[in-house]
Amino acid sequence: MAEDYYKVLGVERNATADAIKGAYRKLARKFHPDLNPNDNNAKKKFQEINEANEVLSDPASRKKYDAYGEQWKHAEQFEQAKREQSRGSQSGHFSGDGPFGGAGSRAGGTEAEDYSDLFGSMFGGGGGRQVKFRGHDLQATSKLDLIDAYRTHKQMLTVNGKQIRITVPAGVENGQTIRIEGHGGPGMNGGPAGDLYITFVIQDHPRFKRVGKDLHASVDLDLQTAVLGGEVLVDTLDGKVKLKVAPETQNNTKAKLKGKGFPVYKKEGEFGDLYLTYNVKLPTGLSERERELFRELASLRSTS
């Protein structure tokens, strides 16, 4: 029997939404893993608290939980089964409050007996056919560096205590969710397992900014190269590239390296572009001779 969500949060079954929220915040602070390192009991308790809050803080989920307890995720199947049984009976309909209706009599037996048969068939008891239930879906988050998202790679995830090896395609977007079929919660009565949904969070890179399939970065340029032109060695996510610089290149001038951006998700061989912004750096720590040359240059330009 699963732990009662109300008991997990330490609230009454008629607790208000604010009371539930307050109880959750208090317990979450107490058992947070950051405050209880290497404490497996606190980690387990924290997971139970989050699970209970996730259900009880949502009015629709809470209503199902109040009606069906630990089987609340199968509320729709229960309702459908009850409707089918009701249609097959010659007498009336289910009535009353709560998950099992009232206690009114029915032809051929009591409603309690009928519900016993219904749940017996659903969960393997009695002589009726078993109803197969699909397992619930699971959600997980995976953090990636920009370099990780740049290349297709394998990754190990631990979900519900089980290790799952997945392939992360190159070009996955920040916030993108992919589905791993059959790796969710187990089914019931031989039903199929649910699916695992993984949402990727791609962390910022110190040099490159990703905008869709394109990358943006800045490149420092010394004064003499900016004035006279030349070559500069720039970094890309695929290695270093030599780039020609035109004479008299101004500060904030942009250059584009075609095909040196980010790979397009599930489109093999297709890449965005890399946009570079030149940051012209003025020399510092000049010698007297260098200052003299700059004064001479200034004089030449003032008389031209």
Secondary structure, 3 states (H helix, E strand, C coil): CCCCHHHHHCCCCCCCHHHHHHHHHHHHHHHCCCCCCCCHHHHHHHHHHHHHHHHHCCHHHHHHHHHHHHHHHHHHHHHHHHHHHHHCCCCCCCCCCCCCCCCCEECCEEHHHHHHHHHHHHHCCCCCCCCCECCCCEEEEEEECHHHHHCCEEEEEEECCEEEEEEECCCCCCCCEEEECCCCCCCECCCCCCCEEEEEEECCCCCCEEECCEEEEEEEEEHHHHHHCEEEEEEECCEEEEEEECCCCCCCCEEEECCCCCECCCCCCCECCEEEEEEEECCCCCCHHHHHHHHHHHHHHHHC
